[in-house]
Structures are given as C-alpha cells and as structure tokens.
C-alpha cells in the first residue's frame, strides 16, 4: 500500500508539473518537435517491462491502452491552435486543467481500488501503458492539426507578398 500512495503522490506532482508547462507553453510558438518529442521521451519508460515485476498480460495491455485512448479524447478536444503574429500557438483552455485533474482523480481512485487485486509492479506497468495510450493519440492529433494550420499559414504567407 505504501508503493500505491508513493506512486499517487508522484502522479499528483507530475500533473501539477504538466499544468505549469502547459500554461507556460501557451506563450511560446508551437513546433512539430515540441509536439512529437514528449511521446518519444516517454517511450523509454517501456524499458520497465524488462523487469519481471512490471510485466503485464496481453489482456491487461489491451485494457490499459484502450482506457488511455478513451481518456485521450478529452485531451484532443481541449488542444486547439491559433495563429498569432504569423506563428502557431496552443490556445489556453480552462477545461484542460479540469480534465487533467479529473483524469488524475480517476487514476488515483483506480489505482487504490485495483491495488488490492493486482500486484503493484503489474499495476504500475498498466498505468504506464494507460498514460502512453493517452499521450500518443493526443500528440498524433495535435501534430495533424498543427500541420493543417501550418499549411494554412504558409498559404497566407505565400499569397501575401508583403510578409
């Protein structure tokens, strides 16, 4: 149970960090690199599955990834871009913070409930898969939206010779 509490505290810390990063990032132009790199960096966490304690069954992988994809829908809906000063920016969204807090609460409650029936290591692996299943579709959708807006922006720049 101590591991569950410690990992929940870690999740709260990470959520607060993500909120601050998201608020700060709204003041800087977005780039493809800034969209693509977070899932790549997170993918290194898959190395945990080399340790037997964290291994999960194929059904658990499917369950966790599916829940992550469902949760990603909320993030996708609240991540929109806008053009300002001939640059692309992420729009601020109050809903994003509330959704992030809601997902965090669901995650902590789920971890507390499931920790009585699933080993802590296995549960950690499942929650990493859930998070990865959430960030990958979200960032893919962001990247596709970014490319669409970038194309519109380049069309505007090309059609306006004064810029």
N, C-alpha and C positions, 0 to 999 in steps of 0.2 A: 504494500500500500504506500510505503514511503516513496518508491520509484514513481508511482502514479501521481502523487502530489508534486514531486520534484519536476516531473515532465509537464505537469499542468502549469506550474509556475513558469517554466521555460516557455511554454506556449503563450502565456499572457505577456511575457517580456517580448517575445518575437512579434506578437500582434501590435503592441504599442510601438515597437520599432518600425513596423510596416506602415502604421498610421502616420508617423512623423516623416518617414521617407516619402510617402505618397503626397503629403501636404507640401513638402519642400519641392518635390519633382514637378508640381503644377506651375512653378515659377521658372522652369527651365524648358527649353525646347526638347521634344522627344526625338529620338533617333532609333533606327532599326536595331542598332547594337544594344541600346538600353531596354528594348523590348525582348530581344532574343536571349541575352546573357543570363538573366535570373534562372530560367529553367535549366540551362546548361550547367550553371554552378550547382544548382540543387541536385542535378542528376548524379553528382559524385556521392551523394548520400546512399545510393544503391549499393555501394561497397559494403554497407552494413550486412547485406544478405550473405556475405561470405562467412559471417559468424553464425553458427548454428542456432544460437539463441533467438535471432531475429527472423529466421526463415518462416515463411507462411505457405499455406497450401494454395494450389491454383484457384480454388473456390474463394478463398479469402482475398486473393489478389483481385479477382473479378469483382467481388463485393466492394472492396475498398476503393478500387479505381472507379467503379460505377457511381458510388456516392460522391467521389471527388468531382466527376464530370457533372453531376447534377448540381452540386454546390457552385461549380464554375459559372453556371448560367447567371447567377446573381452578380458575380463579378463582371462578366461580359456586359450585362445590361447597364452597369454603372460606370463603365470605362469608355468615355467618348472623347474625341479630339476636337480641337478648334484651331483655326488659322488666325494667328496674331502676328503682326509685323513680318509677314512673309515667312513665318516659322509655324511648325505644328506643335501645339501644346495639349497636354492632357487636361480636360475640363475638371474643375473641382466638383465633387459630388458629396453632399452631406449623407446621402443614402449609403455611399460606400463604407463610411465609418460604422454606421449602424449595422450594415450587413456583415462587416468583418467581426464586429462584437457579437452579433447573433451566431455566426458560424463558430466563433471561439467558444461561446457558451454551449452550443450543441456538441462541439468536440470534447469539451471537458466533461460534460454530463455523460456522453457516450463512453468516454474513457473510464470514468468512475463505475459506470454500470457494467461494462464489459470486462473490467479488470478482475471481477470475481469469477469469471468463467474462462477467460483467455489469459495465457501467460503474458507477463509484462513485456518481454522481449518480442514475442509474436505480435502483441498489440502495438508496440512501437513501430514495428515493420508495417503493420496495416495502416497506421496513421500517417506514416511517411508516404505510402502509396496513395492514400486519400489526398494528401496535400499535393503530391505530384500530379495526380489525376485532376486536381483543381487548377493548378498553375499552367499546365501545358495547354489545355483548350483555351483558357483565358488569354494567354500570351499569343497563341496562334490567331485567335480572333482579333486581338489588338493589332498584331502585325498586318493582317489582311486589311483591316480598317485604315491603318497607317498608310499602307501602300496605295490604297484608293484615294485618300486625301492628298498624299504626296503627288499622285498623278494629276489630281485636280489643281493643286498648287503650281506644278510645273506648267500645266496648260495655261494658267492665268499669267504666269511669268512670261511664257513664250508669246502669248498674244498681246502682251503689253510691253512694247519696246523701251519704254522709259524706265523700267525697273532693272 
